[in-house]
Amino acid sequence: LDRSDLASLARVCRRVNAVSVPYLYRSVYFDLPTRIEPSDPLLAQLETFTDSSFDLLKHTLQVVVSGDWYEAYDAVIPLEGRRNILSPAVRMFNALLTACVGKMPKLKKFYWDAHIPPVQRLVSKLAIHPSIQTLRIQTSVDHIPNPYHYPALRFHNFGTLQSLNLVQIDKNSVLESIGMVLNTSHLLTTVSLWADIESQLSLAPLLLMIDRVDHLPVKRLDLRGFAEFHCAVKSLWAVLSPTVLIALTIELGDLFDADEDDGVWGEAIAAQIRLKTLTVSHVTTGLANYILSFKGLETVHLMPCNITRPIGPFWAFVEALTTNHSGFLRVLGLCPQDVDDNVYLLDAQTLLNVTENCSHLVEFGFGIHQDMIDNVDLVFQLSRLKVLLIQVFVGSMSEEDEDNGGQILQFRNRIAQSLEQDLCPDLKYVAFDEGPVYSVETGPQHVRRLIEYPGRVRETVLLQQEMLNWIDDVY
């Protein structure tokens, strides 16, 4: 039942109302309307929820704040921002929202993805909330075209928090306060910190605040956008537990240095970090050596990257995976690099190596040149394959898109022919480049268009984007 159905049920009778209302208010959405209208749904919602006689927020488990602030304030907020004044309207909205949170004793998840900043009072209220478990906040706002002023948030306490996801971090003071949360937390198992690339932040301010005897209880760590990761690498591996940490994502920015990166993975080897899931934006000799230092990786994803990556270590990286982890790998995504024609494309021998040795793969993504169409059938040696992502390159990266489209059609037809032979009976999704995603039907197998772009197929690893996951969680 959707929300309109639940609202209708609530009006049937008292008995049905008592059953349906807890579900109706389980998730509360504050959607910023952008425009001022005669009937403002956000204002009506806040007026109702903050009324002293309204008690239905006692059923709320999840809050989502999203959308753009009123356009009418665009001319005023920049003026206030230049004077380091937070918009009074934004402050009032936050104050009312904080009052609403105070009426939610069962609140477990809070998501802030609005294009205005949350204020400290709201964050502090969440910090002392007795049941909050998941927190996702966009900590700053876009400075262009309107220079919003927003005070640096301080995170502290959060004794019950289990999952922390902070996006667009742009101040060292925020990192320091996060370090204090990590220093005292015993329940926090998932940490995702995405820095604002333009701010050129280092991870050091966070790590310097961690001073604890035991290791962090973090199982999944996601670090993106930091300009400097290497300067405090020993501190990072020292605070992580080699027996608890199972998933790691590292995306580096413009100051990427291959030599320093080799040191990162050398320290990981010394710390005996043994991962199940690894997502990286770059491949270096140090990473290849780290892959060779243990066995047991189940998911490896080389994500897209906007900086030029070294080509040489790529082959050693793939070789290390097929040598040490072939019996464990279930997901392998090797996203090609598209900066300065410096691409990570599989040749026929490497593709054969993967398909022959990694027989347990259920998801496989890779890039190949148009001339490899006769070799694409090699993937159908993977009898357990459920997801296939192929990025086809036509000549140089400057070729016209329409030429690429024609080659994709040829690849699609080739795969359709192979499906008719029932070579991969479990294959469910096939995608090319940036989309669309095709669904493979059962019965007389054929392919049909499912969605326009990869990134929203939640039941997969390679066809979803971490940035969009929380949206699927709440809607």
VENCOR-V75891 format. One record per backbone hydrogen bond with DSSP energy under -1.0 kcal/mol. CO is the residue of the C=O (numbers start at 1). NH is the residue of the N-H. If there is no record, write none. Layout:
BEGIN
co = {CO:CO}
nh = {NH:NH}
END
This chain:
BEGIN
co = {2:3:4:5:6:8:9:13:14:15:16:17:20:21:26:26:28:30:33:34:40:41:42:43:44:45:46:51:55:56:57:61:61:62:63:64:65:66:67:68:70:71:73:76:77:78:80:81:87:88:89:90:91:92:93:94:95:96:97:98:100:101:104:108:108:109:110:111:112:119:120:121:122:123:124:126:133:133:134:135:136:137:146:162:162:163:164:165:166:167:169:171:172:173:174:175:176:177:178:179:181:189:189:190:191:192:193:194:196:197:201:201:203:204:206:207:219:219:220:221:222:223:224:226:228:230:232:233:234:235:239:241:246:246:247:248:249:250:251:253:257:258:259:260:261:262:263:264:265:266:267:268:269:276:276:277:278:279:280:284:285:286:287:288:290:298:298:299:300:301:302:311:313:314:315:316:317:318:319:320:321:325:325:330:330:331:332:333:339:341:347:348:349:350:351:352:353:354:358:362:362:363:364:365:366:367:368:369:370:372:375:376:377:378:379:381:382:386:386:387:388:389:390:391:393:396:400:401:402:403:404:405:406:407:408:409:410:411:412:413:414:415:416:418:418:419:424:428:429:430:431:432:436:437:437:438:439:443:446:448:451:455:456:457:463:463:465:468:469:470:471}
nh = {6:7:8:9:10:11:12:17:18:19:20:21:24:25:61:62:64:66:35:71:44:45:46:47:48:49:50:54:58:59:60:108:109:28:111:30:113:32:115:34:73:74:77:80:81:82:85:84:91:92:93:94:95:96:97:98:99:100:101:102:103:104:107:133:134:63:136:65:138:123:124:125:126:127:128:129:162:163:110:165:112:167:148:189:190:135:192:137:194:139:196:175:176:177:178:179:180:181:182:183:185:219:220:164:222:166:224:169:199:200:227:228:207:208:209:210:246:247:191:249:193:251:195:253:203:233:236:237:238:239:216:245:276:277:221:279:223:281:225:256:261:262:263:264:265:266:267:268:269:270:271:273:272:298:299:248:301:250:303:288:289:290:291:292:293:330:331:278:333:280:335:314:317:318:319:320:321:322:323:324:325:328:329:362:363:300:365:302:342:343:351:352:353:354:355:356:357:358:361:386:387:332:389:334:391:346:393:372:373:375:378:379:380:381:382:383:385:428:429:364:431:366:433:368:370:399:404:405:406:407:408:409:410:411:412:413:414:415:416:417:418:419:420:421:423:422:427:440:388:438:390:435:432:450:451:430:448:445:441:439:437:465:458:460:455:457:468:472:473:474:475}
END
